[in-house]
Amino acid sequence: MTTLETGFASPLAGYLLVAALLFAIGLAGALVRRNAILVLIGIELMLNAANLNLIAFWRYGPHPEALTGMMFAIFSIAVAAAEAAVGLGLVIAIYRHTNTTDLDKMNRMKG
Amino acid sequence: MTPVFYLLAALTLAGGLAAVLLKHLVHCALAVTVAFAGLALLFLQLDAQFAGFAQILVYIGAVAILIVFAILLTRGSELPKDGVFSRTWFVGLVIAAGVFAVLGWAVLESVSAIPEQSAVPQVTVHDIGVALVGRYVLPLEIVALLLTAATIGAVIVAMHEKVRPK
């Protein structure tokens, strides 16, 4: 029988639970808010939660000297930076076109 | 678990929650910066110094600034008239709660398979650099290409559209 206490006895489980909660918060932000920039912030939070998982597994996993999880997290940070640049560029382009960043009003593919 | 972990986890989660819930976009940007800083400190707590400082450089130094720029360029500091939450906010909340329930259940169920405690890995920045130009040199080059393409693409996408004479 697993309880919250035994879960937190292992440090890895604590980090994994924090990452899961952060992922859920980011997902809620991406699904609930109307502003496109807030949706991007939610996506960034989700990516960060995944990075926390990778680093935690690297730290408590069997072969930390192989650096697999660490490298994955570093490349993920680089890809997230590229994603943020392109995403915010798209938001600015859409704003120029439709004069709004409200996602509920973006319901047309053309013009 | 140490009190430092609980403190950093609370800071990170509070920053994330505030970023999602606050009304003003500028406040959200500040809150998400707090969440990024908390995550960087969690990385340092996990003995991943390089990833922690990369997190500070990339997220607090670049992504947070980009977000603030985007907010200022899109008049995001003005409050929308019909609320900040989407029409389908309840569905989104249910989906997020469901995802957290599944993830939390998976973590708590697999506690017995999780390694308990291990020695601090002795990894220096030198080791990471050698690995980056050795075993991981192809992903490194691909990421370099991706960053170049993303930078050029972002500039082209956000550039002023030229009015074509008809």
Interface residues (C-beta under 8 A of the other chain):
Chain A: T2 L4 T6 G7 F8 A9 S10 P11 L12 A13 G14 Y15 L16 L17 V18 A20 L21 L22 F23 A24 I25 G26 L27 A28 G29 A30 L31 V32 R33 R34 N35 I37 L38 L40 I41 G42 E44 L45 N48 N51 L52 I55 A56 W58 R59 Y60 G61 P62 P64 E65 L67 M70 M71 A73 I74 F75 I77 A78 V79 A80 A81 A82 E83 A84 A85 V86 L88 G89 L90 V91 I92 A93 Y95 R96 T101 D102 L103 D104
Chain B: M1 F5 A9 T12 L13 G16 L17 A19 V20 L25 C28 A29 V32 A35 F36 L39 L42 F43 L46 D47 A48 F50 A51 A54 Q55 V58 Y59 A62 V63 L66 I67 F69 A70 I71 L73 T74 G76 P80 G83 V84 F85 S86 R87 T88 W89 V91 G92 L93 I95 A96 A97 V99 F100 L103 G104 V107 L108 E109 V111 S112 I114 P115 E116 Q117 S118 P121 Q122 V123 D127 I128 A131 L132 Y136 P139 V143 L146 L147 A149 A150 T151 G153 A154 V155 V157 A158 H160 E161
